Amino acid sequence: FVTMSDSKKRFNIKPFRAHIPMDRTTAQQTWEALANAIDEIYNRNASQLSFEELYRNAYNLVLHKHGTLLYDGISEKISTHLLETVQNLQNVDDSSLLEEMAVTWSEHQITMVMVRDILMYMDRTYVQAQRRKPVYELGLHLFRVIVWEHPRVQKRITDLLLTAIASERAGLLIDDRTLLKTNISMLLALGQADFSNIYERDFENVFLGTTQEFYRLESLEFLSNNSATDYVGKATCRMEEEKERSLALGLPSTTEAPLCKIIETELIERHARTLVDMERSGFAAMLKDETKTEELQQMYDLFVRVPSSVDYLRDALCDRIKTEGKALIADQEKGAADPSAFVRGVLTMRERYHRVLQISFRDEKKAQKRVKESFEDFLNQNARAASCLAVYSDELLRAGLRGATEAQVTEELQKVIIMFRYLADKDVFEAFYKQHLAKRLLGGRSVSDEAERAMVSQLKAECGYQFTSKLEGMFNDMRISRDMRSAYKQNGKSLDGGVDMEVDVLTNGYWPSQSVTPCTLPGKVQEAIDHFSTFYLEKHTGRKLSWQTSAGSAEIRATFGGKRHDLCVSTYQMCILLLFNDDDVLTLGQIRSRTQIPDMDLRRHLISLCTPKNRILRKGSKGRAIVSDDDTFTFNNEYTSKLKRVRIPLVKESSVKDGSSGAAPEVASIPAPVEEDRRHLVEAAIVRIMKARKALHHNDLIAEVTKQLSIRFNPSPQFIKKRVESLMERDYLTRAEDDRRVYMYMA
């Protein structure tokens, strides 16, 4: 604050003193002091230096525009010391060169860190302004040019590194991996310092080349003298060794990746086919031996490193499954194995190869898919597998599951479903299964009602309600029939002193179709039928009863030489035997005319009554076959049995045909009713799709129909095309005028 009285006083503001630049002489003296200090650092006498004073000197040089003097002086000083270093290195013996180089590199790094700290201000200002290398990178650059690229240093160290690695691969112990790691890390640091490819040029390329040649020769030699299993162990061990060595030597990822690729190519990819096909020890050969699961897993673990090579393993597995599957089919076709043995063989195969998938292939999804396709390939050649599976299921549900716990029942039925999943034509299995189910239900031969319903539930869960609706309808018919029989007896409609008859009333659409003309029944049986018909139709007007005499059974009492036996026979056998109440001897022609039983069925039932075990009738001609209508049959009054109640089983249909045995040839063909159902299903699907779409291209229609019906069967494009043409003839569809491959729906 200045008062008026002080206004005469004046302030004098003096200018700053002018900056006095450092002259050249002073700058040179300052640099010489720094140069002496750097010499002391190289001589390991840094503890005697004042780094604060040195930093201030360098700071002053840069501040007074003597940065070039400082930078060039540092470059020259470092070069001088490095020239002395390389003179010493070039005379060192090979046995000590790696160690000397490691020590030299370590000391150079320490020196450059100290120098960098002193010249930190120059790095931040002068170096950036002049776009020159920072001090530390300058030191590494000079080390590369002067020391590493010296003709007596670079090649010798590279050769020593490669020799040491080769010795390790040969199983020889080397003195110290740290020396190798230090020299390799030196090359990496030198390359990064000035963005040169020194590491790749002077070490990596040569290293990868020698590695490839080494493993190419070793793999060929080892494989020619050892088994595939031994080779897999050796290759796995080698790959682990290389991985561990890369880590120990500090190889960068840019080297590890091509190194790994080279080893995988030489040890795996180049010999993959050979390892699979080797005669006694290859992958394909080991698949035949159930005890080789672990060896298979080891080979898979090796191959999985090269994904494309795993295809060889999958192909070998699939080929093996198809070969074994076709052998099973051939045995079944020749009659060497019954249907149940065929199914058990398939299930055993599936269990074994499922274990191979789980353990050896580690549940690989691609392998699972290929295995599934392989089973489908040989099981869907024809309808034989569906027929055999239905027979196997029948044996299980008739006797195989007797005494089994609920868990065991579920397990066995699940095996059936496993094979069922492989079937493309599931409707064929349904047709065969329905036939066997009908016989079990009508004959009362099921192990248990619970097991039957459990099987239907499994099928329903697999294919949906529509697939099992008829099977469930069959169970419903049996329940209603039981109630009907009870009502018939309670109402006193059974015949006193006549035939005690139990009737099963079946819905025609649910049960296997039977277009067999009823035979001529004995009088009392016909009376019982008429009584039941009257009772039933009184309760259910508008219905019609068609009596299936080919499917019934009867229990009759017969006297043989004073001894009585109760015979459990079929309806046809009952009709035949009751004829002998009036005649002792009858011909085939007479029996046929009196009973009206179809010829093939009549022959089968007569042969069943003439077997050595149950010779109720005596056949006049020799041999098992019935030759002509004049063949005679006589009631065997001398028949004896230890059993009071005797069941007369039917012989196989194949036994009737020229007395031959073995599998019936028609097993492999698709049943005619199934073919008829398929025609209706395909036409219904076409109409349903076209009604919704109105217009659709031919290929799209084929795809849509196949998709909708795949749960039951896979219709061929030719089959669908025929049904389309049939619908066009009946004016359901027409072709578009502008494109003949487009169909139009006609309302």
Helices and strands as residue ranges (DSSP letters): G 4-6, H 24-42, G 46-48, H 51-63, H 67-89, H 94-118, H 120-122, I 123-127, H 128-130, H 135-142, I 143-148, H 154-169, H 177-193, H 198-199, I 200-204, H 205-225, H 228-249, H 253-267, G 269-271, H 272-277, H 283-286, H 293-303, G 307-309, H 310-334, H 339-359, H 365-379, H 384-395, I 396-400, H 406-422, H 426-443, H 449-463, H 465-490, H 523-539, E 553-560, E 563-570, H 571-579, E 585-587, H 588-595, H 599-608, E 617-619, E 632-635, E 645-647, H 653-656, G 665-668, H 672-693, E 695-697, H 698-709, H 717-729, E 733-735, E 742-745
